[in-house]
Amino acid sequence: MRISRRLDSIPMSGIRKMFDLAGPDSVNLGLGEPDLEPPAAAIEGMRKAVLDGHNKYGPTAGIMPLREAVAKRYSAYGDVSAGKVMITPSGSSALLEISQAFIDPGDEVLVPSPGFVIYSPHAVLAGGKPVEYGFKGKDFQPDVDGMQSLVTKKTKAVYVNNPSNPTGSVLSEKSWKAICDLADDNDLIIVSDEVYDGFVYEGRHQSFIPRLDRAIVVGGFSKMMAVTGWRLGFAIAGEDFIDPLIKMQYHVCASPPMPQMYGVLAAMPGIDAYLEKARAVFRKRRDLIVDRINAIDGMSVDSPKGAFYAFPSYSADIQSVDLANELARNGLICTPGSAFGSRGEGHLRFSYAAGEESIGRGMDILSSTMEGLGKP
């Protein structure tokens, strides 16, 4: 049996590959999975939902109380009503549904490089062509002039990740405006992946919610509430986009999972206080990992302003996948920069969603490995 050519044409995730190389006692700084406890209200809300019998199919767009809760929270950025919100079985599935709903065979989409690993494969699976755009400066702001040069008559959409996985960068107001102008001038859809919006340490989050006339914003509860295994996200879109997305979601999953929706709904009233404590934890870990990396000869990283990833560059003459493999053999799981696009080469991604003890052990392994590369 032969798999489809479209699936055969995309690689397995470089993030997942690393786990096959490491031993059972390895330090895992490769996965963006918060080690914090979820809000107690979320767990109790899910438990109660199961016992109360909320175990059947639900509405395709999600239960209305949760859609209303999302709309209320995100209306701080612009005009959001429950009718503009669709609950999804993960942020990743929301992104897949967007690509299937709006990308036709032959369409081109601009995707960030370095950028999250699923944007390009999703375009390919829809029959489209991903076109990588790059960044400028140590703070990884999009090279909008370079993006303009990549636009053709076939360009349909531009993908933005803010805050960014893998770089931890946060979009500036200037960059936000430039991307809006680019989309307006070329009639492009903006697909804005904002799942890390709750984890901004310096500056403010520049959401594309004010531009729902041409933007679709994707968010998630997995990172927000440290419930990655629940697989629940959402999309916020204007009237031209939301109905096609709901239609697409029906053919993907019929409806999001009911108990999880009631669980996150129960935690929504207290989510800002929960996130404030979570940011304090991650900010401390960020400072620790940045200091440790910059103390290693030949490695450099600026302090990321958002998400929970450090994306240092290194000067050693070795491909990032080979360096990540060597680190895995030495007991440290991280992700090669090349997994995030061609412009990610020369970097590694480390997640500081893990605890300080793990970060310390991991940086010890990184330091000794980098030192060993310089020895015959």
C-alpha positions, 0 to 999 in steps of 0.5 A: 500500500502506498500513502498519498503523495501529499503526505509522503511529501512532508517530513515527520516533525523534527521535534518528535524525532529527537525523542527516539534518540534519548535515554529514559533519564534524559533531560527534556527541554525539547517539548513546549509542555508546561509542567505547572498544575492546571487550575483546580477549577478546570479539573473540577469542572471537567470532573463535574461535566463527566458526572453530570452526563456531558459525554455526548456530541456537542455543537460543532462550534462549541458550547455557547457559554465557552464561546461567550467566555472567550469573546468576553476575554478577547474583546479587550483587543477588539470587537469579538462576539460569541458568533465570531468564536469557534472552539476547536480540538486543539490550536493545531487542528484549528490551523489545519481547518483554516488551511483546508477551508481557504487554501486551494491547489496552486495557492501560495502562502507566506510562512515564517522561517524560523517558524512553527513546524506545521504551517508549511505541511498544512499548506502542502496538504491543502495543495498549496505552496509554502514560501518562507519569509525571514526576520531581521535583528536579534529580536526576530521582527518580520522582514516585511520588505522581503515578504513583499518581494515574495508576493505573487498573483498566487499568494493567498495568505500570510502566517504569523506566530506571535509570540513566536515558537521557536524564537520567543519574539514578540511582534512590535507595533511597527511590524504589526502595522506593516503586516496589515499593510502588506495584507491590505495591499495584496488582498491576503488572509492573515492567519495569526497563531496567538496560542502564547498570548498569555505569556508576554514578559516585556511589552504588550501583545499585538493581536490581530483581532482588530483586523478580523475583516481579513485576519483569523486568530488562533488561540488555545487552552492547552498552554494557557491552562497547562492541559496539553493533553486535553487538546482544546483551542479556538479560532476567532474570525469575522463573518466572512471566515467563521461559517466556512470554518464551522462547516470545515470543522464538522467534516473534521470532528463533528464537535469538540470534546464536551467534558474538556469544554466544561472544564476550561469554562469553569477556569475562565473566570480566574485565568488572568490570576493563574497566568500572572503566577505562571508568567512569574515562574517562566520569567525566572526560568527564562532568566536562568536559561539565558544566563546559562547559555550566554556563559557558554563559549560560542553560544548567544541568545537574547532574552525572549520576550514571550512564549517559553522558548530560547533559540540561541545561535552557536558558532561551532561548525556543525549542522543543528540536527547533528548537534541536537543528535549529539546532545540527545546521546549525551542525555539532553533533548532539544530541537534543531533549528533546521526543524523550523525552516531553512533559516533556523539553521545554526540555532537550537531550541530549548523549552523552559517550560520544564523546571529549574532543576531540569534546566540546570542539568540540561545546561550542564550537558550543553556546556560540556558538549559544546566544550567537547566539540572544540577538542580533538 
